[in-house]
Amino acid sequence: MKLTTSLPIEVMKMSMDSIRSHKFRSFLTILGIVVGVITAIVVASILTGMRQSIVSIVEEYGTNNIYAFHLSTGFGPRSRDERNRKPLTDDDANAILAQSTAVNDVSTVAVSIGSFNGGFDDNLVYEGKNYRWALTDGVLPNYMDISNLVIKQGRFITESDNYQRRNVLVVGVNAVEALFPGHEDEAVGKVVRMNGTTWEIIGVIEKRKAGFFGENEEDRKVFMPYRTARKEAPDRDEELLIIQAKEGQLNIAVQEVEGILRQRRGVKYGDPDNFDIKTADNFIAQFDGILGGVGLAAIAISCLGLLVGGIGVMNIMLVSVTERTKEIGIRKAIGATKGAIVLQFLLEAMTLTFFGGLIGVVTAIGISNLIMLLIPSLPAKVPLWAIIAGLGTSVGVGLIFGVLPARKAARLDPIECLRYE
């Protein structure tokens, strides 16, 4: 019983001695394993961090919100047929608010009025300094509450601003930094030029915590009153509806909004919607689909590395069997069984690939920490499952590719082995 118990330990010691006696060769053998594990774990950490970031962004804007637009929104491509769709209207918003029992409030947004040659130049100018990267929207006063917007300086747009179509702006931090470098705290009250006329800055948006690479779309935003946007850019009739569902009634609100819009837009029974409705969960699900594709590509690359590493392990183990033919013969002559020989070479192959996986895991953790250091907004933390999968896969590669050399060693004739020189 004692001999049986000590056999794996003795075999493990012999395997370690063999690896130590050929350090450089062993490292070159497991290089493919190292590269494969590093690729898989680093990509997994980045994708995990990106998902955490996108979830934070979506949740910051409100998990109870529904976004309705005549075109597809989110991360997927749009079909060519969508170009003929009619935009949503103020009447659609009013109908939703009046007819839906699960909707708390609706805010209409005149989106990107300076984009796509809409006839509105949203380049901001102040004393020779320009800000050309604005994302200019016309919004209602309730946009602030529905989107969980926080004002850093000044105030947000009021009912009076909207009703009187005043030329007032609430801007993001990027515009403030570009137009008032060194004097960002003095932006409120300043008068800038845009689209050939003057505009007063009445508020500055607080920078949101979430965002890729420290950047958030809202940092580039320039908000003006909704009615002002319609006056200044009459050709830009695209309208986004941000619908706030009552607490705990999001799914009911989605069904009611979809039914109301289908009826108002004349969509026949069985036909697909000619508009798009998204919730926070929809955006996250879309992003997960993209991450899944990237993840599959990373798995394919890492599998290629593991395959190369596995072939290298099998090759070096076959060489090792040839080099240690006489040793195998001696062991068989003193009573070693075929199972013991197989176990010896399998453990040696698995130990070799395990060290490859371990080096890959440690290196991947270091790379992920470096990414978090360089890009703090991307929490590229290595998930535990990736570490376990990396080590488990590397050991599995050693097991699979070590079988052939181990079986070859076990089948050797001890008499022929002792004659081998």
N, C-alpha and C positions, 0 to 999 in steps of 0.2 A: 504493500500500500504506500509505503514511504517512497519507494522508487517511482511509482506512478505519479505521486503528487509532485515530486521534485523534477520530473521530466520536462514540463513546459518551462520551468525556471532555468534549468540547465540549457535547454535549447535556446531560450531568449538570450542567455549570456553568450552563447556561441554566435548567435546572429549579430549581437552588438560588437563582438570582437572582430567579426568579418567586416562590418561597416567601418569600424574605427581604423582597420588596417588599410582601407582604400577610401580615405576621406574625400579626396578631390574627385575620384571617379564616382563615388556615391552622390556627391553634390551635382555633378553634371547629369547624372541619371535622373535625379528628382527635379531638375530645373523646370521641365514641362509641368510637373505637378504644382510647383510653386507658382508659376505664371497663371495656371488655370485657377487655382484657389484665390490668388490675389485679385484677378479679374472679377470673379464671381462675387467675392465679398465686398470689394470696393464699389462695384455697381449696385449691389444690394443696399449698401449703406447710403449711397447717394440717392437712390430711388426712394428709400424709406424716409430720408430727410426731406426730399421734395414733396412727398405725400403729406408729411406732417405740416410742411409749410403751406401747401395748397388748402389743406383742411383748416388751418388757422385763418387764412385769408377769407375763405368762404364763410366761416363761422363769425368772423368779425363783422361781416356785412349783414348778418342776421340769418339764423337757421329757419326762421318762420316766414321767409320771403319767397314769393313766386315771381319769376321774371318772364314776361310775355313780350314777344317781338314777332314781326312778320317774317323775319329770316331766322335761320338756324343760329343758335348761339352756343357758346362753349368752345371746346377744343377740336371738334370734328370739322371736316370740310362741308361746304355748302353745295347743294345740287344746282345745276344750271337752270332748272325750272323755277327756282325760287325768285328769280329776277322779275317775274311777272306778277308777283304777289303785291296786293295793295297794303300800304302801311296801316297799322292800328291808328285809332283816332281818339280824341278827347271823349267822344260819345261812347266809345267802347269802355273807357275807364269809368265813366259815369254809370253806365249800365251794370258793370260788374259791382260797383259799390252799392247800387240800388237793389240789385236782384239776388246777390249772394248773401246767404245767411252766415257763412263762415269767414267772410272777409272783414277785416278791421279797418283798413285804409288802403288807398291807391294813390301812387304818385306817378305823374307822367314826366318823362324826360325827353327833351329834344336832343338826340344824341349826335355828337361829333359834327357840329354845324360847320366847322371849318375844314372838314375832310371831303375828299372826292370832288374837288372843284365845285363846291357848293355855292360859290359866289361870295363867301365870307372869309376874309383874311384874318385869322386869329393870331397873327404875329404881334406880340406885345412889345411896345417900345417905351423906354423911359430914359431921357437924357443921354441918348446915344447908345444905350444898351438894349439888346434885343433878347426875347425869349421866343424861339421858333417851334418849340416842341409841345405846345399846349394841346390838350384834349378838351375842347370846349363844349360844354353841355348847357342847355337851358333847363332849369329845374324849378319845381314848386317849393314853397317853404317847408312842406311836410317831408321833403326828401331827407332832411337832416335827421329826423327821428327814425324814419323807416330804414335808412342805411347805417344807422349808428354812427353818424358823422360827428366828429369832435372838432370844435373851433379852438384854435390856439390863440388867436388874436382877433379882436373886433367882434363882429356878429355875423349871423347868417342872413340870407335873403328873407324878407318879410312879405306879408300879404300886400302891403302898400307898395313895396318895390315892384312886385309882380303886376299888380293892377295898373300902376302908373307907367309901366314899362321903362323903368329907370335904367340908366347905363351904369350899373354897379356890378362889381365882380367879387367873388370869393375865390381865392387862388390857392394852389398847392405850394409846398415848400420849394419845389424846383424853380418855379417862376420867381419867387421871392429871392432866392439865392442868386439867380441870374441877373435880376434887375436892381437889387439893392445889396450888393456884396458889402459885408461889414456893417450894414445897417438894417438887417432883417427885421428887427423889432420895431422899425419905424415904417413898415410897409402900409399899415392901415391909414387911410386918409390920403394917400398919394394918388395922383391922377396920371394914368398911362394912356397911350394911344393904341388903338386897335381898329382895324377896318376903316381907317380914315376919320375916326372920331375919338372923342375922349371918354374915358371910363374911370370911375373912382373905385379903388380897392377898399372894400368895407370889412373884409375878414380874411384870415389865413387859416388853412386846414391843418390840424394837428397830424403829424406823420404817424401812420399806422405802424404797429410793431411788426406785423407780418409782411413778407414780400421776398421774392427771389433776389439774391445778391444785394439785399438791403433796399431794393427798389419796389415801389408799389405803384400801380396805375394811378392811384389817387394823388400821388406826389406831382403828377403832371397836369392834374385837372385845373380847369378854369370854369367856374360856375357863374352863370348869369340868370336873371329871372326868366322863367319859361316864356312869358308873353313877349319879353324883350327879344329872345332868340327867334321867335316866330316873326317878329317885325323885321329884325336885321337880316335873317336868312329865310325868306319865304319859300325858296325853292327846296329847302331841306325839310321834307315832311315826314322823315322817319321818326317814329315814336316808340320808346320803350316804356312798358308799364311795369312798375315795381309794386306788387300786390302783397300787402301784409296780412297774413292769415291770423285768425284768432288763436289764442293759446290752445294747443292740443287739437286743432282742427285743420291742420295743414292738408292732409289727404282729401278731406271733404272739400276744402277750398279749391284744390287743384281740379277736382272733378266738376265743381260748379263753374269755375272760370272757363274750363274747356268747353262745357256745354253752352255757356252764354256766348262765347266767341264763335263757336261753330254755327249757332243759330243766326247770329248777327252777320256773319260772313258768308252765309248760304252754303255751307258745306253739307253735302248730301250724306245720308246714312250709308256707312260702309266706306266712304271716301276718306283718304288721309287728311289730317289737319293742314290748312294752308297758313299756319302760323306755328310758332314754337313756344313751348312752355317748359321752363326749367326751375328746379329747386336746388337747394344746396346739395342735397344727396345726388341729384342728377349730374351736377358739375363734378363732384368727387368721383362718381361712377365712370364718367367720361375720361377723367384723368387716370383712373385705375386701368382703363382699357389701353391707354397710351403706354403707361408704365409696364403693363403686361407684355406689350410688343417689344419694348426696349429690353425687358428682363429676359425674354426668349432669345433675343439676339446675343445678350451677354452670356446666357447659358450655353448657346452654340459655340461661342468663342472659347469659353472656359472648358467645354467638353473636348474641343480640339486640342487644347493644351494638356488636358488630362489623358487624352488618347496618345499623344506624343510621349508624355511621361510614362504611361503604362507600357508602351512598346519599348521604351528605353529600359524600363525595369525588367521586362521579360528578356530582353537581349542580354543585359548584364548578368541576370541570374543564370541564363544558359551558359554564358562564359564562366560564371562562377562554378557551375556544375562540372564543366570540363576541367577547370583548374584544380578542383578539389576531388577529382575522381578517386585518387588513392585514399584520401581521408574517408570518403564514403565507403570504400571497400573495407578499410580497417574497422569502421563503426559497425558495419554489417557482420564482419567476422567475429566481433566480440558480443554480438547479440542484438544489435539495433534492428528494430522491425521496419517494414516499409512505411508504416504509419508514422514512426518517429522521424524518418528521413523526410517524408512529406511535410510534417509539422515544422521541421527545422527550416526548410527552404521557404515555406509559406510565411512563417513568422519573420524570417529575414526580409522577404519582399514587403510584407505589411509594415514592419518597423521602418524600413527605408522610406516608403511612401507616407507613413505617419509623420516622420520628421519633415518631409516635404510639405505636407499640409500644415504642420505647426509653424514652419518658417513663413509659409504663405499667409496664415492667419495673423501672426505677429506683424508682418510687413503691412498687411491690409489695414490693421488697426492703426498703425502709425500713419499711413497715407490718409485715412479717414480723419484722424485728429488734425493732420496738417490742413486738410480741406476746411474743417470747422474753424481753424485758426485764421485761415486766409479769407473765408467767407462765413462770418458768424451767423448770418441769416439762414444758412443751409445746415440744419442739424444732422450732419452725415454720421450719425452714430451707428456703429456696427450692431445689428440685432443678434441676439443670442442664437436664434435658429440658424443664422448664416454661419456662425462659428462651428456649431455642432454639425451642420451639413457639410462644411468644408473638410473638417477632420474625418467625419464618417465616410465621405466620398473618397478621400485620399486613401484611407485604409482599405476601402472596397476595391479601389483600383489595384492595390498591391495584392489583394486576395485573388482577384480575377486573373491578372496577368502573371501571377506567381504559380498558378496551378500547373501549367505546362512544364516549366523547369522542375518543379517539385516532383511531378509524376515521372519525368525523365530520370531524375536522380534516384527515385525509389525503385525503378525498374533495372538499374544497372546490376550486372552480375558481379558478385563480390570477388570471384576468382580473377575475372578480367580486370577489375578495378585494382587489385593488388599487383597485377603485372604492368599496370599503366605507368609510363614514365613521362 
